[in-house]
């Protein structure tokens, strides 16, 4: 769930590019047809591939989400949103419709996943493909896994990043708005990886295209890795994640960086059946190519998630995130402190999420309603999420 490479493109290009990805009504109608047409073709293909296997299985799932967001600065033409997806101001907005097919065959030895998305989230998630109007922007994940043994698996295709605590799909996060670390980390990888597990201990190593690129435009490749572990009862889990590249030459990568490395730690702890907490820390180091104007140096991020569930239907999550960029190599300010309080009210597969977010920065990176700069801003949103 974060990443080094995407980082540059995400905050500098993504926040601006994301807003330009909104389609006209006519284009939206065409894209809807393509979305559902692709989904149907994918499902039929998977069924055909495994039709002769008596152990085959096919599971279909999906979700839809939308929200209303209001930034209290109410600055003209500025939503004061510096993270992914929730870029609207004082309006209703669609999040994403997603449909996912998980197929298994040969008694689970072979699995395949086709995960398609349509909407703002999907477009921002696949921003390289969205920029070129490629239909690959609809593909969130598309991969095949082959089990060499019960402990070793090989996966090839496009898959969501292992970096970070938060994920793209709204039903899988307790906060609806996204963190700075998610926004400026990788979203996905297209390549191959090997996962090895031994009880609660796991190891993953892989190589992929340039960060977030489904179709590579450069010969630069990304190294991805993860080491995981936890307690026997499963109440404590930890993940040490890595993604990066080295030795790139000028013109061989979209970020004009010689190297980019991100090291990330995620720890999840279940304290009681009503209380849990998670911690996410990341550091990204960037080395520029000689003569490049791309920022050179490193930034750090830390986030603590406190989760309280007084009843099965009601949950509260407080996310406190701190970004440190002391040399101002990336964020345009030395630090950002963002606190987000979200209520999750669940009725079956439906979740209503009222949310309040307060942010403060060392510099005036936000805008007031009179057009002047501000060091802080407050936003509220109401999101609706349905999972099937």
N, C-alpha and C positions, 0 to 999 in steps of 0.2 A: 503494500500500500503506500510509498513515496519514491522520489528518485532524483538522482543527481542530474542526469542528462535532461530529463524533461524540465527540470527546475528552471533552467534559463528560459527555455521556450515557453514554459507555462506561465511564468509571471509576467514576462515582458511581451510575449507574443500571444499566449493563450487568453489572458484576460481581455485583450483587445480583439483578437481573432474570434474569440468565442461569441462576442456580440454581433460580429458580422455574419455568423453562421445561420442566423434566423432566416428561414425560408419564407417566400411569399406564399399566399394561399394556393396559387396554382402549383408551385413547386412542391408544396407540402402534400397536395393531393396525389401527385405522381410518386413521391417518395413513400407514401403510405401503401400504394399499390405494390411498389418494389419490395417494401418491408414484408408484407404478408405473403407476397408471391415467393420471396426467398425463403421465408419460414416454412411454407408448405413444401417446397421443393426439397429443402434440407431434411424435413421429417420423413418424406417419402423415400429419399435416398438412403437414410439410415435404416429404415425398415427393410428395404430391399437387400442391403448389404448383409443383414443378419437373419434374413428370412429362413435360411436352411439350418439354423442353429436352434436346437430345442431349449438351450439354456439362456437364450437371449431375453433381454428385458428393455423396456423403453419407458422413461419417465418424463412427463412434460410439466414444466412449472413456469412461472412468470410473475410479473408485478407491474403495477402502474402507480405513478405518484405525481402530485402537483402541489402548488403552494401559493400563498400570498405573502409578500414581504414588504415591510415599510422601514425605511431608514429615517430616524427622527431629525436628522439634519435637513432632510428634504431639499438637497442641493439640486438645482436645475441641471439635468443631463449627467448627473453623477450619482450612482447608487451607493458609493462608498463601500463597495464590496471588493476585497483584495484576494478572495479565494475562489474556488471553483463553483460553478453551477448556479448559485443564487445571485444572479447579477441584475435582477429586475428591481424596480422601485415603485412602490404604491400601485401594484397591479397583480392580477392573477397570472400565474405562469405554469406551464407544463414542465414536468421533470423528465420522465422517461417511461415508455412502455417497453417491456422486455419479455421475450419468450425463450425458454431454454429447454433443450432436449438432451437427456443423458441416456445413452444406450450402453448396454453391456452384452458381451458374448463370450462363448467358450468358458462358461462358469466363472465369469468375472475376470478372466485373464486379459481380455481386450475391452477397453472402454472408449467411448467417443462422446464428446460434448460439443454441441452447437448452441451458442449463446448470442442471440441477436437483440439489438436495442434500437429504439427509435425515439428521437426527441433531443432536447438541449443537452442533457447529460451524455447521451451517446455521441453526439456530435463533438462535444468538448473532449470526451474520452479518446476519440479517434481524430484528433484535430489535424494531423498530417493528411489523412484521407479526406476529411471534410473540406480542407482548403482546396483540394483538387476535384471536389465533387465526386469522388470515387464511391461506388456502392459498398466498398470495403469498410466504409465508416459505420455501416450497420452491424458489422461483426465485432462484438465485444470479445468473444472467445470462440476459438474453433480449434480443437486439438484431439489427438488420439493418444491413448496411454496403453502400453504393453507391459505386463507384469512378467519380468524374468523369473521372479520367485515371489514368495509371500513378503519379502523384505526389500526387493529391488524393483523399481519401476522406471520405464523410459517414457518420456512425453515429448511429442513434437507438435508444433502448431503455434497458435497465438493464445496466450493465457494471461490472466490478470497478474500484476506484480506481486511478489512476496514481500516487498518492502513496505513497512508502515503498519499502523493499527487499523486505520479506516479503509473502507473499500468503496467501490463505485456505486453499488446497488443500494438504494435508500433503505430497503427493508432490513439490511444487515448492519446498519448503523443506528445508534440510539440518538445521536445528534443529527439533525437534518442538514444543516449547513456544514461545510467542510473545514478542516483545519488548514493552516498554512503549510504544514509539513506534507499533507496529502497533495495539495495543489502543486507544490514545487518538488515533488518526487516523481518517480516513474508511474505511469498508469498501467502499461502492459509490456510484454515481451513476446517477440515472435522468433522462435528458435527451437532448440532441443535442450532437455534437462534430464538428469538422473536423480531419483530420490531413493535414499537408503534409510531404512528404519530398523531399530533394535529396541523394542519396548518403548519407553518414553523418549528415547534419544533418536534424533533424526539428522540427516545430512543431505543437502541438495547442491548440485553443481551443474552449471549449464552455460551455453553460449547462445547469444541472440543477436538479431539485427540491432542497429542503432536504436536507442531508447525510443519507445512508443511507435516505431515505424513498422507497419505491417509489410509494406513493400519497401525494401531498403533503397535509399538514394545515395549510399556511401559504402565504401569497403570497410569502414570502421565497425568493429563488432563489440558487443557488450558482454562482459563476464558477469554472471550472476551466481550467487551462492547463499546458502543458509545453513546454520547449525541450530538445532532445537533440542530442548530437554524439558523435564518437568518432574513433579512428584508422582509417586505411584498411584495416588488417589485422584490425580488429574486436577486438583484444586490450584496448583501452581504450574504455570507454563511460561517458558521463555524462548525467544527467538532472536538470534543474532543474524542480521541480513546484510548482504553486500550487493552492489551493482556499480559497474564502472568500466572505463576504457583507458588505454594508455597509448602513448606514442603516435597519436594521430598527426597527420601532416596538414598544412594549410589547404583549405578547399575540400578536404575529405570528410568533413562533418558539419552539419548545419549550425553548430554552436561556435565554430572556430576555436575550439579548445584542443590543446595537446593532450590533456587528460582530465578525467572527471571521475571522482570516487565518492561514493556515499556509503557510510556505515551506519546501520540502524539497529536499535534494540527495542523489542516489545516484550513486556512482562504482564501476564494476566494472573490475577489472584482472586479466588472465591473465598471470602472470609466466612460468610454464613449463607443460608439459602435466600436471604433478603439483602445482602450487601456484598459488593465486590468492587475491585479497583483494577485499573490498568495503567501502565506507564509506557510512554513512547519517547525515545530519545534518538536524535539523528545528527550526523555531522556530514557536511558536504564540502569536499575540497576541489577547487578548480584551478587548473594551470593553463594559462593562455599560450597560444602560439606566438612566437616572436613577431612583433609588429601589429598584433591584433588589439583591438580596442575592447574586446570582451573582458568583463570583470575577472580579476585574478585574486584568489584567496579562498577563504572558507567561511561558512556560516553554520550555526548550530540551532537546534530546536528541541524543546522539551514539552511534553504534555502529560497531564494527570487526569484520568477519567474516574470519577466517583459515581458508582451506580447503586441506587437504592430502589428496591421493589417491595413496597409495603403490602401490596396485594398482587395476585396474578394479573390483574387488569391494569394496574397503575405502576409506572416506573419513572424515576427521576435520574437524570444524568447531568453532572457538572463537569464540563471540560475546561481546564485551565491550561493555556498554551503560552509558552514564552519563546520568542525568536530572538537570537543574539547574532547581530551582524556588525561587530565592533568596528571593522574597517570599511563598512558600507560598500561591500563588493557586490551586493545583490539586491537588497530590499529598499535601498534609498533612505534608510534610517538605521540607527544603531540597535534598536530593539523594538519589539512589539509584544504587548501583553494582552491576550484575548481570552475572555471568559464567556462561556456559553452554557446556559441552563435550559434543558429540554425536558418536557413532560411527555411521556408516552402513555396514551390511553388506548387500550386494546379491546376490541370487540371482535372476537373470532379472528379472521384474517385481515381485519381492518385496523389501522393504527392512526390515531390523530395526534399530531405533535405540535403543541404550542412551544415557541422558543424565544428566548431573550438573549441578546448578545451585546457585550460591552467590550470595546477595544481601545487601547491606549498605546501610543507610540512616542518615541523620543523626539521625532520630527513631525512637522505638520503635513502628514501624508493624506489626510482626509480633508473634505471640503464642507464648509458651512453653507447654509441656505443663501447667504449674501455673496457667496463666491470666494470668500477668504479661506485660508488654510486653517486646519484644526489638528490638534494632537490626539483627539479622541472622537469616538462616534458610537452611537447606540442604534441597534436594529432589533426588530421583532418580526417573527414570521409565524404562519400557521400552515402546517403541511398535512396532507392526507396521503396515506400509503396503503395500498391493497396488494396482498400477495396471494397467489394461487398456485 
